[in-house]
């Protein structure tokens, strides 16, 4: 008889791929649920919202693997700090659903290559263009195209209603620095641009007064620089989608789904 796959079995499979030491403390842990329970179905997602959790329950899945946390902060609320009204009500509703939540954030960023970045590269159809994977960025040599054309391709590939750019839309680029999530700070991106490792930066999000302002000023003085801002979730969701494919192959007897939330922000 084939032994039952427990939540802990899945967690062990997720953590087996980690190649470097996790932060201390790490945010990766079972946030809700009992690790000894057999798994009836798995859902991967970027953000484990109430809507995602309800959909998971309706699919018969009792394990959700989320990249970000449940309660509006990178780190969980410390012991002794007051629980807010929205947090309390969300927690109560989640407990009623009886679906476990495991957060996989630090670990997947420490796969080799970074599992979130790799998922974005694959979703964009750019795997053949990778020049180098670094800890915080992927460097690529894509076919030469204007900023406008690259942005349009990304919107189509990722199914996005909008993205933001900085730089002249008709400037042609080929050397790309791709940074998923909150890695858009100038301390990371500007050295890539100054060194020539990239002339176009694509990232999830970052301080608007750093990289976007650098690119704007560089373009004004005649330097070929460009920026495409995807949004945090939009840049990291493909990595969790790819994780679902990996888990489906690892646990073929268990239904595995990837669920994506609606866009967080709307343009009026």
N, C-alpha and C positions, 0 to 999 in steps of 0.2 A: 504494500500500500504506500502511495506517495505521501510523505509527511505534509501537513498543512503549512502553508506559508504564512508566517505571522508578520505583524507590523515590524517587529524587531529584525526579522529576516530581510525585509526590504531596506530598513535603515542600514543594516550591515552592508548590503550591496551598494548603497549610495556612498557610504563612507570609505569603502574599499578603494575607490578611485582617487582619493585625496593624496596628492604627491608632496605637499609641504605642510609644515606645522600650522595648525589653526591658531587664531588669536586667543588670548587668554584674558578675559573669558570670551568664549564664542557664543554667537547668537543661535547657532544650530542646535536644536533640541526638539523633543516631542512637546509641543505646546499644550495639546489637549489629547487625552486618550490613554489607552492601556496598551503598551508595546507587546503584550503576550497574546493579544487577540488575533485570530486568523483574519487574513485580508480577503474581502469579498470583491474589491475593486479599487483601483487607484486613479486619482485625478492629479495631474500636475497643473500648476497655475503660477502666474507671477504674483498676484495678490489674492490671498484667501478671504475675499469679501463674503458678506452674508449671501449674496446672490450666487456666487461660485459654490459656496458650501451647500446651499439648498439644491443646486443643480447636481452636485455630487451625490447627495443623498437620494435624489430621484433616479439617478443612474444605478443605484445599488452599491456605490463605492463607499467604503468606510475608512479610507485613508486619503487625505489630501496632502500633497507635497507642495508647499508654497515657498517662493523665493523671499518674499518680504514678510514682516510680522503681522500680527493680528490687530494691534492696538496703537497705530498711528505714531510709532517711534521705532528707530532702529533697534534700540535696546528695550527689553521688557521693563515694565514699571517695577521699581525697586520695592522690596518689602517695607511695609510701614507707610508708604506714600499713598495718598487717598486715591480711590478708584473713581474715575469720572462717570457721569451718568450714561453717556453713550457707550463707553467701554463696558460698564456693568450690564447694560441691556443687550449689547452684542454678545457678551460672554454667555448670558443666560440662554439666548436663542441658539447659540452654537452647542451648548450642552444638551439642549432638547433634541438637536439633530443626531446626536450620538455618532459623530464622525470625527476621527482622529486627525490632528494636524501636525505634520512634521515640517519644521522650517529648514530648508537647505539653502543657505546663503554663503557662508564662509567656505564651506566645503567645495561647492561646485565651481567657485572662483579659483579654487586651488587644484582642479583637475589639470591635466597636461594634454593639450592646451586648456586654458580657461573654458569651462563648459558653456558659460553664457556667451562669451565672445565667439566661440566656434559655432554655436547655434545661429548667431546673427550672420556670420560669414556664409554659412550654408544656405540660410533662408534667402540671402541676397543673390545667391548663385555665383559667389565669388571665390569658392574654394580653390579653383585653379590659379587664382591671381595672388595667393598669399606669398609674400616675400619672407616674412618673419613673424612669429608669435613672440611677443614679450609679455611680461607679467601684467601690464596694464593696458597694452595696446596690441593691435594686429596691424602690421604694415603690409600694404598691397600695391601691386602695379596693375591697375585696371586699364581696359582700352580707353584711349584718350576720348574725352567727352566734355562738353561744357557743364558748368555748374548747374544750369537749368536742366540739362538732359540727365545728369546723374541724379538730381533730386526727383525728377519725374519717374525714373526707373525704380528708385527706392520706394516711392509712394506706392507704385504698382506691386512690387515684390512683397512689401510688408502690409499692404492693404490699409494704408493710412489716409485719413481724410485731409491731412495737412502736415507739412513740416516747415521749419524755419531755416533761412539761409542768411549768411553774411558774405559779402564779396560781390563782384560783378557777375551777373547771371550768365554772361556769354564767355567768360574766361574758361579756357580749356585746362583740364586737370587729368593726371593719371596716377600720381603718387599719393596714396591715401593712408591716413592714420585713422583707424577705426577703434573707438573706445566705448564700450557698453556701460550703461548705468551712469553713476555720478562720478565720472572721471574727467570731466571737461574743464577742470581748473587750469589756469595758465601755467602752473608749475609743471604740469605734465605735457600740455599741448604745445606751448610755445617753443620749448627745446626741440620738439619734432619738426616744427616749421623752420626754425632758425638753422638747424643742422642740414636741412634738405632731405631728411628721411620722409617727409610728407609735404605736399603743398596744399592738400585738401584734408581737413579734419572733419570726421563724422563722429558725433557722440550722442549720448543720451541726454545728459543735462550737465550744467555747471554754472558757476557765477557769471552773470551776464556782463559784468564790468571787467572781465578778464579776457578770455579768448575771443568773444565777439568783438570787443573793442579793439583788440590787437589786429584782428583780421580787417576790420573796417579801416583802420589807420594805414595798415600795410597796403591795402588796395589803393588808397588815396595817394600814396607816394610811389605807386607804380610797381609794387611787389606782387607777384602772382600768389595770392593766398585765398582760400575759400573755407567756408564752414557750413555744415549741415547739422541742424539740431533735431533729433528724432523725438525726444521725450524719454523719460526714464523707463517707464513700462514698455514703450514701443521698442526700445533697444534691447531689453532683457527678456521679454516674453518669448522670442524665438529660441532662446537657450532652454527654457523650460519645456517648450514644445518638442525640441530634440530629445530632451530627457525622457519624455513620454515614449518616444520611439525606442530608446535604449531599454527602458523598463519592460516594454511590450516584448522585446526579443529575449530579455533575461527571464521574464516570468510569463511564458506564452499561455498558460492556463488561466491567467488573471486578466479580466478586462481592464485596459488602461486607456484613459482619455486625457486630452489636454483641453482645458477651458480657458477662454480669454475674456476678460472683462471689457465692457464698453470703454471708449476713450474717456479718460478722467476729465479732461478739459474740453470745453466747447468754445468756438469762436462765434460771437454775436455780430 
